[in-house]
Amino acid sequence: MPTAYLAGYPPNLTEPVARLLEQGRLGEALRKKYPEAHAVRTDRALYDYVQDLRGEFLRNAPQPSKIVFDGKLQSVGRALGTHTRVARVQGGKLKTKHEIRIAAVFREAPPEFLRMIVAHELAHLKEAEHDKAFYQLCRRIEPDYHQLEFDLRVYLCHLATGGEGLWPAMSGLRHPA
Ligand SMILES: [Zn+2]
């Protein structure tokens, strides 16, 4: 059991996951809980999706200069999304550019997982650290944030043990997030 993804969670949460994994039923359980894939498949669609949420929850936050899916981010590593601030001098003023990169694993995922990671990266527009204020903001954007992060980590366990992607791109039949 690749517990690294679930480190820090209590046994009453991780043991049922380990059992399902042993029985080869973890993928099935995840698909049952999250039956739908979202339809945000391109960088253009991701840009619109992120800007809509930003408009709803963080209207006064800085404008990201770049919003993309990034296939180079470790899909099963620590960094699922990244947020970088690049300070540049522009017209005599110091300007900070914000770039949001979302790991490619979220391109073929349920809408809940996408919303969770986008909430995380949007929260970084205001809060740099993973502190209390940061997670409060995550929960304001997505009230189920913590459960979704756990379930995403469960999915990473599934992938890390050789499980197949559970929400592959289908042509045209899926609904937008
Ligand atoms: Zn973060």
Boltz pocket constraint, residues with backbone or C-beta under 6 A from the ligand:
constraints:
  - pocket:
      binder: B
      contacts: [[A, 81], [A, 120], [A, 124], [A, 128], [A, 130]]
      max_distance: 6.0
